[in-house]
Amino acid sequence: MTSTDSADSAAQKAPAKAPAKDPWDLPDVSGLVVGVLGGTGPQGKGLAYRLAKAGQKVVVGSRAAERAEAAAEEIGYGVEGADNAETARRSDVVIVAVPWDGHAETLESLRAELAGKLVVDCVNPLGFDKKGAYALKPEEGSAAEQAAALLPDSRVAAAFHHLSAVLLQDPEVDEIDTDVMVLGEARADVEIVQALAGRIAGMRGVFAGRLRNAHQVESLVANLISVNRRYKAHAGLRVTDV
């Protein structure tokens, strides 16, 4: 057998290389239950409304079950309300939309209930003074990294930072024209969050790196607040050429 014959034989025996995965081939997430911690606040309530309107099963959480139940009734679309612990237990994916000053305390108190869950942090650490909004730098690097440190038994991703609560809650707005930057450590988890974002009319989830890159994504909200104040707008973001 010649060397050429040997090479041809080896090539025939070698397994075919799998084609590259289509980055837009996302999983079906329609059957997942989504919990929203901070679901009685503007951002949380708006996300719950949009996801439920798209057909997602949603549970909104609050420290007081009564407040959560009242918010759920207001949202409609089959949304249910419960206290934060019950919301975490009942959900497959949990969105954290609590105020920054209560972020660590809330997550620490729910460590057991959030174990094994996909936790999506959308909290923006911001300060405000007479010059406007400015970014804060948590000791861990970002709110998402703080969540990952506090929840070692959960899978933490970051997304939904740049959405206008006003647009989210406005029933007259049919589509929200924006991309959602999604960060995380595991591709499968990131794709779940991308798919959830894509269920909301007008939105698209775009992978934007690992959690170590979450600080600049969270911080960009301070810039968007400045844009909105100057132009009386509800600005979002679009990533071009993807």
C-alpha positions as semicolon CSV with decimal commas, in nm:
position;residue;x (nm);y (nm);z (nm)
1;M;0,000;0,000;0,000
2;T;0,139;0,338;-0,097
3;S;0,160;0,633;0,144
4;T;-0,117;0,798;-0,055
5;D;-0,340;0,493;-0,013
6;S;-0,269;0,494;0,364
7;A;-0,362;0,861;0,393
8;D;-0,684;0,806;0,199
9;S;-0,774;0,511;0,421
10;A;-0,710;0,710;0,739
11;A;-0,922;0,997;0,608
12;Q;-1,210;0,758;0,539
13;K;-1,193;0,618;0,892
14;A;-1,174;0,958;1,062
15;P;-1,510;1,077;1,196
16;A;-1,667;1,364;1,008
17;K;-1,630;1,697;1,184
18;A;-1,961;1,823;1,318
19;P;-2,083;2,142;1,153
20;A;-2,056;2,458;1,358
21;K;-2,364;2,523;1,570
22;D;-2,592;2,794;1,440
23;P;-2,576;3,067;1,709
24;W;-2,943;3,146;1,643
25;D;-3,057;2,787;1,695
26;L;-3,209;2,842;2,038
27;P;-3,403;2,601;2,262
28;D;-3,780;2,586;2,309
29;V;-3,841;2,757;2,644
30;S;-4,220;2,781;2,621
31;G;-4,270;2,522;2,894
32;L;-4,046;2,684;3,155
33;V;-4,187;2,860;3,460
34;V;-4,026;3,202;3,506
35;G;-4,016;3,363;3,848
36;V;-3,951;3,734;3,894
37;L;-3,805;3,846;4,226
38;G;-3,895;4,210;4,267
39;G;-4,200;4,146;4,053
40;T;-4,394;4,428;4,217
41;G;-4,146;4,696;4,102
42;P;-4,162;4,867;3,761
43;Q;-3,891;4,659;3,589
44;G;-4,000;4,327;3,735
45;K;-4,367;4,389;3,671
46;G;-4,293;4,497;3,315
47;L;-4,087;4,186;3,240
48;A;-4,355;3,964;3,393
49;Y;-4,621;4,131;3,179
50;R;-4,425;4,093;2,855
51;L;-4,328;3,729;2,914
52;A;-4,678;3,630;3,025
53;K;-4,831;3,808;2,726
54;A;-4,601;3,598;2,506
55;G;-4,741;3,282;2,665
56;Q;-4,482;3,214;2,935
57;K;-4,593;3,084;3,275
58;V;-4,486;3,354;3,521
59;V;-4,483;3,386;3,900
60;V;-4,405;3,726;4,053
61;G;-4,244;3,745;4,393
62;S;-4,227;3,997;4,674
63;R;-4,129;3,993;5,039
64;A;-4,503;4,004;5,111
65;A;-4,719;3,749;4,931
66;E;-5,016;3,986;4,939
67;R;-4,829;4,250;4,739
68;A;-4,720;3,989;4,486
69;E;-5,074;3,857;4,448
70;A;-5,206;4,208;4,392
71;A;-4,939;4,274;4,127
72;A;-5,018;3,943;3,956
73;E;-5,387;4,028;3,939
74;E;-5,301;4,366;3,789
75;I;-5,074;4,209;3,525
76;G;-5,320;3,939;3,421
77;Y;-5,234;3,677;3,156
78;G;-5,239;3,401;3,416
79;V;-4,954;3,548;3,623
80;E;-4,949;3,426;3,983
81;G;-4,805;3,592;4,293
82;A;-4,621;3,449;4,592
83;D;-4,357;3,546;4,844
84;N;-3,999;3,541;4,718
85;A;-3,913;3,199;4,863
86;E;-4,219;3,032;4,711
87;T;-4,156;3,207;4,379
88;A;-3,801;3,068;4,371
89;R;-3,916;2,716;4,460
90;R;-4,183;2,708;4,188
91;S;-3,971;2,846;3,905
92;D;-3,728;2,694;3,656
93;V;-3,572;3,030;3,574
94;V;-3,563;3,317;3,823
95;I;-3,514;3,678;3,715
96;V;-3,369;3,907;3,984
97;A;-3,517;4,255;3,946
98;V;-3,483;4,386;4,302
99;P;-3,335;4,727;4,395
100;W;-2,955;4,727;4,419
101;D;-2,956;4,818;4,787
102;G;-3,150;4,498;4,865
103;H;-2,971;4,273;4,617
104;A;-2,727;4,091;4,843
105;E;-2,970;4,050;5,133
106;T;-3,243;3,909;4,909
107;L;-3,016;3,655;4,741
108;E;-2,851;3,545;5,064
109;S;-3,193;3,475;5,214
110;L;-3,293;3,259;4,915
111;R;-2,975;3,056;4,867
112;A;-3,146;2,724;4,942
113;E;-3,454;2,795;4,730
114;L;-3,241;2,907;4,433
115;A;-3,009;2,606;4,441
116;G;-3,008;2,430;4,105
117;K;-3,198;2,714;3,936
118;L;-3,096;2,934;3,646
119;V;-3,082;3,282;3,799
120;V;-3,089;3,580;3,562
121;D;-2,965;3,899;3,724
122;C;-3,082;4,228;3,568
123;V;-2,987;4,460;3,855
124;N;-2,791;4,776;3,776
125;P;-2,574;4,914;4,059
126;L;-2,621;5,288;4,017
127;G;-2,583;5,602;4,223
128;F;-2,757;5,934;4,165
129;D;-2,656;6,290;4,244
130;K;-2,730;6,635;4,103
131;K;-2,519;6,550;3,796
132;G;-2,733;6,247;3,718
133;A;-2,684;5,870;3,726
134;Y;-2,343;5,707;3,763
135;A;-2,219;5,350;3,786
136;L;-2,118;5,186;4,113
137;K;-1,852;4,912;4,124
138;P;-1,945;4,627;4,360
139;E;-1,662;4,454;4,542
140;E;-1,725;4,139;4,337
141;G;-1,706;4,337;4,011
142;S;-2,074;4,355;3,919
143;A;-2,419;4,269;4,048
144;A;-2,413;3,948;3,844
145;E;-2,079;3,843;3,991
146;Q;-2,210;3,922;4,338
147;A;-2,506;3,695;4,264
148;A;-2,273;3,417;4,150
149;A;-2,066;3,453;4,468
150;L;-2,374;3,444;4,692
151;L;-2,539;3,155;4,505
152;P;-2,269;2,888;4,457
153;D;-2,529;2,619;4,387
154;S;-2,714;2,821;4,120
155;R;-2,631;2,893;3,756
156;V;-2,611;3,268;3,717
157;A;-2,656;3,467;3,397
158;A;-2,708;3,839;3,338
159;A;-2,958;4,004;3,102
160;F;-3,246;4,252;3,061
161;H;-3,047;4,550;3,193
162;H;-3,127;4,808;2,925
163;L;-3,505;4,785;2,903
164;S;-3,736;5,076;2,971
165;A;-3,980;4,993;3,250
166;V;-4,218;5,247;3,097
167;L;-4,226;5,065;2,763
168;L;-4,241;4,723;2,926
169;Q;-4,556;4,814;3,117
170;D;-4,732;5,011;2,842
171;P;-5,010;4,796;2,689
172;E;-5,025;5,036;2,392
173;V;-4,670;4,934;2,291
174;D;-4,693;4,616;2,084
175;E;-4,320;4,569;2,019
176;I;-4,008;4,686;2,201
177;D;-3,734;4,750;1,946
178;T;-3,418;4,647;2,129
179;D;-3,156;4,380;2,174
180;V;-3,090;4,213;2,509
181;M;-2,726;4,152;2,594
182;V;-2,692;3,815;2,768
183;L;-2,387;3,712;2,970
184;G;-2,307;3,383;3,136
185;E;-2,063;3,099;3,190
186;A;-2,250;2,811;3,022
187;R;-2,363;2,832;2,661
188;A;-2,677;2,628;2,731
189;D;-2,787;2,870;3,004
190;V;-2,714;3,175;2,790
191;E;-2,920;3,029;2,507
192;I;-3,216;2,971;2,738
193;V;-3,207;3,339;2,835
194;Q;-3,165;3,445;2,473
195;A;-3,470;3,239;2,382
196;L;-3,674;3,395;2,663
197;A;-3,578;3,743;2,543
198;G;-3,678;3,646;2,192
199;R;-4,029;3,558;2,304
200;I;-4,096;3,926;2,371
201;A;-4,212;4,099;2,052
202;G;-3,937;4,314;1,901
203;M;-3,658;4,179;2,121
204;R;-3,359;3,960;2,047
205;G;-3,113;3,806;2,291
206;V;-2,745;3,844;2,194
207;F;-2,453;3,670;2,367
208;A;-2,225;3,939;2,511
209;G;-1,956;3,749;2,702
210;R;-1,895;3,587;3,038
211;L;-1,997;3,727;3,374
212;R;-1,662;3,904;3,416
213;N;-1,789;4,143;3,146
214;A;-2,114;4,223;3,326
215;H;-1,994;4,546;3,493
216;Q;-1,977;4,751;3,174
217;V;-2,316;4,618;3,061
218;E;-2,475;4,714;3,393
219;S;-2,295;5,050;3,390
220;L;-2,422;5,143;3,044
221;V;-2,764;5,203;3,198
222;A;-2,627;5,527;3,345
223;N;-2,553;5,644;2,990
224;L;-2,899;5,544;2,871
225;I;-3,057;5,740;3,155
226;S;-2,864;6,047;3,037
227;V;-2,984;5,985;2,679
228;N;-3,342;5,951;2,793
229;R;-3,335;6,270;2,999
230;R;-3,183;6,479;2,723
231;Y;-3,404;6,348;2,441
232;K;-3,721;6,266;2,638
233;A;-3,692;5,908;2,512
234;H;-3,696;5,544;2,624
235;A;-3,375;5,439;2,450
236;G;-3,267;5,080;2,394
237;L;-2,977;4,916;2,211
238;R;-2,928;4,736;1,883
239;V;-2,617;4,527;1,804
240;T;-2,538;4,561;1,434
241;D;-2,406;4,300;1,187
242;V;-2,516;3,993;1,386
